[in-house]
Amino acid sequence: MRVRTALLVATILVVSSSAFAKVLPPRPFFLDRDIVVNGAVVPHGMYSLSVEWEGSSVRATLYSYGQFVATAHGTWVKYGIKPKGDQALLQVNPDGTRSLREIRIMGLARTIVLDDASPVLQVSPEQAAKSR
């Protein structure tokens, strides 16, 4: 009976340990201008960046003084260069705002390419009225 219980416990531990996401320890992340992350405006300044991943799926979260600011989902993509510092790649939007598109982590030869926040960029008022 004890062997059976020990085997069951060992099996549960092995299966549950693979279900946990991998985590990079929080690291300082500086933004030199205001950006948009998943629709949330993030002012320039110093943040803490936390990265969790399972396989190639990634979740990057920004904190300021321990408080949640924004989170974004993305994918790990091979990047031939290991940056000497953390980097944020921004996209300039038609309205002049900048959206976070990639996060490059110091010393890693891969980058986090963020998913688009919404698949529909804009619906004209005429189309919205017709769909009602």
C-alpha positions in Angstrom: 0.0 0.0 0.0 2.8 2.4 0.9 4.6 1.8 -2.4 1.4 2.4 -4.3 0.8 5.7 -2.5 4.4 6.8 -3.0 4.1 6.0 -6.7 0.9 8.0 -7.0 2.4 11.0 -5.2 5.5 10.9 -7.4 3.4 10.8 -10.5 1.3 13.7 -9.4 4.4 15.8 -8.6 6.0 15.0 -12.0 2.8 15.9 -13.9 2.1 19.1 -11.9 5.7 20.4 -12.1 5.4 20.4 -15.9 2.2 22.5 -15.7 4.0 25.5 -14.1 5.1 28.3 -16.4 8.8 29.3 -16.4 9.5 32.8 -15.0 12.3 35.3 -15.5 12.9 37.2 -12.2 11.4 40.7 -12.3 13.9 43.2 -13.8 14.1 46.9 -14.2 12.6 48.1 -17.5 12.9 51.8 -18.6 10.5 53.5 -21.0 11.8 56.8 -22.4 8.4 57.8 -23.7 4.7 57.2 -23.2 3.4 54.0 -24.9 0.3 52.0 -25.3 0.1 48.3 -24.1 -3.1 46.5 -24.9 -5.0 49.7 -25.0 -3.6 51.0 -21.7 -1.5 54.2 -21.8 1.8 53.6 -19.9 3.6 56.8 -19.0 7.4 57.0 -19.5 9.5 56.0 -16.5 11.1 53.0 -14.7 9.1 49.8 -14.4 9.6 46.3 -13.2 9.1 43.7 -16.0 8.0 40.2 -15.2 8.1 37.5 -17.9 6.3 34.1 -17.7 6.2 31.6 -20.4 5.0 28.1 -21.3 6.6 26.7 -24.5 6.6 29.6 -26.9 3.6 31.5 -25.4 4.7 34.5 -23.2 3.1 36.9 -20.9 5.0 40.1 -20.1 3.7 42.3 -17.2 4.8 45.8 -16.1 4.7 46.9 -12.5 5.3 50.3 -11.0 6.2 50.4 -7.3 4.7 46.9 -6.9 1.4 47.9 -8.5 0.2 46.3 -11.7 0.3 48.6 -14.8 -0.2 46.5 -17.9 0.2 43.1 -19.4 0.7 41.7 -22.9 0.8 38.3 -24.5 3.2 37.3 -27.1 5.5 34.6 -28.6 9.2 33.8 -28.2 10.9 34.3 -31.6 14.6 33.5 -32.4 16.7 36.7 -32.6 20.2 36.3 -33.9 21.7 38.9 -31.6 22.0 38.9 -27.8 21.3 42.5 -26.8 23.6 44.2 -24.3 20.5 45.7 -22.6 16.8 45.3 -22.4 15.0 47.0 -25.4 11.5 48.0 -26.3 10.6 48.0 -30.0 7.7 50.4 -30.6 5.3 50.9 -33.5 4.1 54.4 -34.4 0.3 54.4 -34.8 -1.7 56.6 -37.2 -2.8 58.8 -34.3 0.8 59.4 -33.3 0.8 57.2 -30.2 3.4 54.4 -29.9 2.5 50.7 -29.1 4.9 48.2 -27.7 5.5 45.5 -30.4 8.6 43.6 -29.1 10.6 43.2 -25.9 14.2 42.2 -26.2 15.8 40.8 -23.1 19.5 41.4 -22.3 21.6 38.3 -23.1 18.9 36.2 -24.7 19.1 35.3 -28.4 15.3 35.5 -28.7 12.7 38.2 -28.5 9.1 38.5 -27.3 6.9 39.5 -30.2 3.6 40.8 -28.7 0.2 39.8 -30.1 -2.1 42.5 -31.5 -4.5 43.7 -28.8 -7.5 43.6 -31.1 -8.0 42.0 -34.5 -10.3 44.8 -35.6 -8.4 48.1 -35.9 -11.3 50.4 -36.4 -15.0 50.1 -37.5 -16.4 53.1 -39.3 -19.6 54.6 -37.8 -21.5 53.6 -41.0 -20.6 49.9 -40.7 -21.4 49.9 -37.0 -24.9 51.4 -37.7 -25.6 48.8 -40.5 -24.7 45.9 -38.2 -27.3 46.9 -35.6 
